[in-house]
Amino acid sequence: MSTPWVFSRFRLDASGRRPDQPAVLTAIAERDLSLLAASTANVLESVSLAARPELAEIKNMLLGAGADLALMSGSGPSIFGLFAQQADCLSARDWLTSRLPADTIVIATQTTKSGPLLA
């Protein structure tokens, strides 16, 4: 699924939920995962998840495994989940790895206490 392909099929009026940008910025500044989950969205999911239902299934699996937030990155096909607790993230990684095709890459990462480090 290429980015140009996704954008050529994107329609704003059919995109569903849209991010609340001021609330997203507040959530990031305050490191509030619940607010971030409630206020963010990826409008390109309306195209990519419809075209590749397995991506929607992975997103739902992340949420079912306890992710506070699960979204597609950009135009896809990467899906990520955010967890409040590292142990929950690691459990979800193991659970997803055991259920997804062998060629699916599942990675667990951790943010730093001070936020991202920029080079």
Accessible surface in RSA format (square Angstrom, percent):
REM  Atomic radii and reference values for relative SASA: ProtOr
REM  Chains: A
REM  Algorithm: Lee & Richards
REM  Probe-radius: 1.40
REM  Slices: 20
REM RES _ NUM      All-atoms   Total-Side   Main-Chain    Non-polar    All polar
REM                ABS   REL    ABS   REL    ABS   REL    ABS   REL    ABS   REL
RES MET A   1    70.87  36.7   5.95   3.9  64.92 154.6  16.76  14.3  54.11  71.7
RES SER A   2    59.13  50.0  47.33  63.2  11.80  27.2  45.47  96.8  13.66  19.1
RES THR A   3    70.18  49.9  66.18  67.1   4.00   9.5  40.67  54.6  29.51  44.6
RES PRO A   4    98.98  72.1  88.36  80.5  10.62  38.6  95.76  79.1   3.23  20.1
RES TRP A   5    82.78  33.2  78.40  37.9   4.38  10.3  69.60  37.1  13.18  21.4
RES VAL A   6     0.00   0.0   0.00   0.0   0.00   0.0   0.00   0.0   0.00   0.0
RES PHE A   7   113.85  57.0  99.50  61.6  14.35  37.3  99.71  60.5  14.14  40.5
RES SER A   8    83.81  70.8  41.25  55.0  42.57  98.1  49.96 106.4  33.86  47.4
RES ARG A   9   121.10  50.8 101.15  51.6  19.95  47.5  41.53  56.8  79.58  48.2
RES PHE A  10    49.19  24.6  31.17  19.3  18.02  46.9  31.17  18.9  18.02  51.6
RES ARG A  11   143.80  60.4 136.36  69.5   7.44  17.7  60.96  83.3  82.84  50.2
RES LEU A  12    96.62  53.8  84.62  60.5  12.00  30.2  84.62  59.4  12.00  32.3
RES ASP A  13   118.81  83.2  74.25  73.9  44.56 105.4  51.41 121.0  67.41  67.2
RES ALA A  14    55.53  51.1  31.69  48.9  23.84  54.2  40.70  57.3  14.83  39.3
RES SER A  15     9.20   7.8   0.38   0.5   8.82  20.3   0.25   0.5   8.95  12.5
RES GLY A  16    59.75  73.7   0.00   N/A  59.75  73.7  43.61 119.7  16.14  36.1
RES ARG A  17   133.26  55.9 111.76  57.0  21.50  51.2  74.39 101.7  58.86  35.7
RES ARG A  18   134.73  56.6 116.39  59.3  18.34  43.7  35.24  48.2  99.50  60.3
RES PRO A  19    48.98  35.7  33.20  30.3  15.78  57.3  33.20  27.4  15.78  98.1
RES ASP A  20    72.89  51.1  65.16  64.9   7.73  18.3  28.14  66.2  44.74  44.6
RES GLN A  21   125.36  70.1 123.06  89.9   2.30   5.5  31.11  66.2  94.25  71.5
RES PRO A  22    98.35  71.7  92.09  83.9   6.27  22.8  96.66  79.8   1.70  10.5
RES ALA A  23    20.29  18.7  14.22  21.9   6.07  13.8  19.61  27.6   0.68   1.8
RES VAL A  24    22.83  15.0  22.83  20.7   0.00   0.0  22.83  19.8   0.00   0.0
RES LEU A  25   121.14  67.5 117.02  83.7   4.12  10.3 117.46  82.5   3.68   9.9
RES THR A  26    57.53  40.9  52.41  53.1   5.12  12.2  29.76  40.0  27.77  42.0
RES ALA A  27     1.58   1.4   0.00   0.0   1.58   3.6   0.14   0.2   1.43   3.8
RES ILE A  28   104.55  59.5  92.69  69.1  11.86  28.6  97.98  70.6   6.57  17.8
RES ALA A  29    85.52  78.6  47.77  73.7  37.75  85.9  58.63  82.6  26.90  71.2
RES GLU A  30   114.72  65.9  86.78  65.7  27.94  66.5  37.90  73.3  76.82  62.7
RES ARG A  31   145.82  61.2 111.37  56.8  34.45  82.0  67.24  91.9  78.58  47.6
RES ASP A  32    52.49  36.8  45.90  45.7   6.59  15.6  13.29  31.3  39.20  39.1
RES LEU A  33    42.42  23.6  34.75  24.9   7.68  19.3  37.23  26.1   5.19  14.0
RES SER A  34    84.73  71.6  74.01  98.8  10.72  24.7  40.74  86.8  43.99  61.6
RES LEU A  35    56.23  31.3  51.62  36.9   4.61  11.6  55.52  39.0   0.71   1.9
RES LEU A  36    30.76  17.1  30.76  22.0   0.00   0.0  30.76  21.6   0.00   0.0
RES ALA A  37    22.28  20.5  14.11  21.8   8.17  18.6  14.35  20.2   7.93  21.0
RES ALA A  38    75.37  69.3  45.47  70.2  29.90  68.0  56.08  79.0  19.29  51.1
RES SER A  39     8.62   7.3   4.27   5.7   4.35  10.0   8.16  17.4   0.46   0.6
RES THR A  40    16.32  11.6  16.11  16.3   0.21   0.5   1.32   1.8  15.00  22.7
RES ALA A  41    18.23  16.8   7.30  11.3  10.93  24.9   7.57  10.7  10.66  28.2
RES ASN A  42    26.37  18.2  16.19  15.6  10.18  24.5  11.19  26.9  15.18  14.7
RES VAL A  43    34.15  22.5  32.55  29.5   1.61   3.9  32.84  28.5   1.31   3.6
RES LEU A  44    17.66   9.8  17.66  12.6   0.00   0.0  17.66  12.4   0.00   0.0
RES GLU A  45    18.72  10.7  16.94  12.8   1.78   4.2   7.45  14.4  11.28   9.2
RES SER A  46    44.71  37.8  13.75  18.3  30.96  71.3  26.00  55.4  18.71  26.2
RES VAL A  47    16.24  10.7  10.83   9.8   5.40  13.0  14.79  12.9   1.45   3.9
RES SER A  48     0.00   0.0   0.00   0.0   0.00   0.0   0.00   0.0   0.00   0.0
RES LEU A  49    28.43  15.8  24.39  17.5   4.04  10.2  24.61  17.3   3.82  10.3
RES ALA A  50    80.50  74.0  47.05  72.6  33.45  76.1  58.85  82.9  21.65  57.3
RES ALA A  51    46.46  42.7  13.86  21.4  32.60  74.2  25.13  35.4  21.33  56.5
RES ARG A  52    85.36  35.8  85.10  43.4   0.27   0.6  28.85  39.4  56.52  34.3
RES PRO A  53    89.81  65.5  85.19  77.7   4.62  16.8  86.07  71.1   3.73  23.2
RES GLU A  54    77.20  44.3  73.52  55.6   3.68   8.8  48.16  93.2  29.04  23.7
RES LEU A  55     8.47   4.7   8.47   6.1   0.00   0.0   8.47   5.9   0.00   0.0
RES ALA A  56    28.70  26.4  28.12  43.4   0.58   1.3  28.43  40.0   0.26   0.7
RES GLU A  57   104.43  60.0  99.46  75.2   4.97  11.8  33.33  64.5  71.11  58.1
RES ILE A  58    31.06  17.7  31.06  23.1   0.00   0.0  31.06  22.4   0.00   0.0
RES LYS A  59    36.86  18.0  36.86  22.6   0.00   0.0  14.45  13.0  22.41  23.9
RES ASN A  60    93.96  64.8  86.21  83.3   7.75  18.7  25.21  60.7  68.74  66.4
RES MET A  61    28.37  14.7  24.10  15.9   4.27  10.2  27.31  23.2   1.06   1.4
RES LEU A  62    14.51   8.1  14.51  10.4   0.00   0.0  14.51  10.2   0.00   0.0
RES LEU A  63    76.52  42.6  61.75  44.2  14.77  37.1  62.11  43.6  14.40  38.8
RES GLY A  64    69.88  86.2   0.00   N/A  69.88  86.2  35.89  98.5  33.99  76.1
RES ALA A  65    28.76  26.4   3.04   4.7  25.72  58.5  14.19  20.0  14.57  38.6
RES GLY A  66    45.30  55.9   0.00   N/A  45.30  55.9  31.09  85.3  14.21  31.8
RES ALA A  67     9.75   9.0   0.00   0.0   9.75  22.2   0.00   0.0   9.75  25.8
RES ASP A  68    61.78  43.3  41.17  41.0  20.61  48.7   9.12  21.5  52.66  52.5
RES LEU A  69    12.41   6.9  10.74   7.7   1.67   4.2  12.41   8.7   0.00   0.0
RES ALA A  70     3.51   3.2   0.00   0.0   3.51   8.0   0.00   0.0   3.51   9.3
RES LEU A  71    18.58  10.3  18.58  13.3   0.00   0.0  18.58  13.0   0.00   0.0
RES MET A  72     2.91   1.5   0.00   0.0   2.91   6.9   0.00   0.0   2.91   3.9
RES SER A  73    57.36  48.5  48.60  64.9   8.76  20.2  13.88  29.6  43.47  60.9
RES GLY A  74    46.52  57.4   0.00   N/A  46.52  57.4  37.06 101.7   9.47  21.2
RES SER A  75    11.19   9.5   5.45   7.3   5.74  13.2   0.85   1.8  10.34  14.5
RES GLY A  76    18.21  22.5   0.00   N/A  18.21  22.5   0.34   0.9  17.87  40.0
RES PRO A  77    68.54  50.0  62.89  57.3   5.65  20.5  62.89  51.9   5.65  35.1
RES SER A  78    70.97  60.0  62.54  83.5   8.43  19.4  33.08  70.4  37.89  53.1
RES ILE A  79    31.43  17.9   2.82   2.1  28.61  69.0   2.90   2.1  28.52  77.4
RES PHE A  80    78.22  39.1  74.06  45.9   4.16  10.8  78.22  47.4   0.00   0.0
RES GLY A  81    20.88  25.8   0.00   N/A  20.88  25.8   0.12   0.3  20.76  46.5
RES LEU A  82    62.06  34.6  60.57  43.3   1.49   3.8  62.06  43.6   0.00   0.0
RES PHE A  83    33.04  16.5   7.20   4.5  25.84  67.2   7.20   4.4  25.84  73.9
RES ALA A  84    69.26  63.7  37.55  57.9  31.71  72.1  42.63  60.0  26.63  70.5
RES GLN A  85   111.19  62.2 110.39  80.7   0.80   1.9  31.45  66.9  79.74  60.5
RES GLN A  86    91.38  51.1  76.69  56.1  14.68  35.0  27.64  58.8  63.74  48.3
RES ALA A  87    69.97  64.3  61.36  94.7   8.60  19.6  65.42  92.1   4.54  12.0
RES ASP A  88    70.42  49.3  68.21  67.9   2.20   5.2   8.89  20.9  61.53  61.4
RES CYS A  89    21.01  15.9  20.09  22.4   0.91   2.1   4.14  10.5  16.87  18.2
RES LEU A  90    62.06  34.6  62.00  44.4   0.06   0.1  62.06  43.6   0.00   0.0
RES SER A  91    72.01  60.9  62.94  84.0   9.07  20.9  35.53  75.7  36.48  51.1
RES ALA A  92     3.23   3.0   1.09   1.7   2.14   4.9   2.89   4.1   0.34   0.9
RES ARG A  93    80.55  33.8  78.43  40.0   2.12   5.1  18.03  24.6  62.52  37.9
RES ASP A  94    81.52  57.1  73.76  73.4   7.75  18.3  31.36  73.8  50.16  50.0
RES TRP A  95    91.01  36.5  85.87  41.6   5.14  12.1  78.80  42.0  12.21  19.8
RES LEU A  96     5.75   3.2   5.75   4.1   0.00   0.0   5.75   4.0   0.00   0.0
RES THR A  97    83.01  59.0  68.57  69.5  14.44  34.4  66.37  89.1  16.64  25.2
RES SER A  98    81.60  69.0  40.47  54.0  41.12  94.7  49.24 104.9  32.36  45.3
RES ARG A  99   136.65  57.4 102.54  52.3  34.11  81.2  35.21  48.1 101.44  61.5
RES LEU A 100    23.66  13.2  11.81   8.4  11.86  29.8  12.44   8.7  11.23  30.2
RES PRO A 101    87.29  63.6  72.17  65.8  15.13  55.0  84.47  69.7   2.82  17.5
RES ALA A 102   113.81 104.6  69.13 106.7  44.68 101.6  80.94 114.0  32.87  87.1
RES ASP A 103   127.61  89.4  96.45  96.0  31.16  73.7  51.44 121.1  76.17  76.0
RES THR A 104    47.10  33.5  26.53  26.9  20.56  49.0  22.11  29.7  24.99  37.8
RES ILE A 105   144.06  82.0 114.65  85.4  29.41  70.9 118.05  85.0  26.01  70.6
RES VAL A 106    38.65  25.4  15.13  13.7  23.53  56.7  18.07  15.7  20.58  55.8
RES ILE A 107   129.15  73.5  96.89  72.2  32.26  77.7  99.50  71.7  29.65  80.4
RES ALA A 108    28.64  26.3   3.30   5.1  25.34  57.6   5.44   7.7  23.20  61.5
RES THR A 109   113.47  80.7  87.05  88.3  26.42  63.0  62.49  83.9  50.99  77.1
RES GLN A 110   126.96  71.0  92.84  67.9  34.11  81.2  34.37  73.2  92.59  70.2
RES THR A 111   105.54  75.1  88.49  89.7  17.06  40.7  74.27  99.8  31.27  47.3
RES THR A 112    58.37  41.5  50.02  50.7   8.35  19.9  56.27  75.6   2.10   3.2
RES LYS A 113   196.74  96.0 174.41 107.0  22.34  53.2 124.09 111.7  72.65  77.4
RES SER A 114    98.82  83.5  58.88  78.6  39.95  92.0  56.55 120.4  42.27  59.2
RES GLY A 115     3.48   4.3   0.00   N/A   3.48   4.3   3.48   9.5   0.00   0.0
RES PRO A 116   116.56  84.9  90.58  82.6  25.98  94.4 100.46  82.9  16.09 100.0
RES LEU A 117   141.83  79.0 112.28  80.3  29.55  74.3 114.21  80.2  27.63  74.4
RES LEU A 118   163.63  91.1 128.27  91.8  35.36  88.9 130.65  91.8  32.98  88.8
RES ALA A 119   155.61 143.1  72.58 112.0  83.03 188.9 111.08 156.4  44.53 118.0
END  Absolute sums over single chains surface
CHAIN  1 A     7820.0       5940.0       1880.0       4759.6       3060.4
END  Absolute sums over all chains
TOTAL          7820.0       5940.0       1880.0       4759.6       3060.4
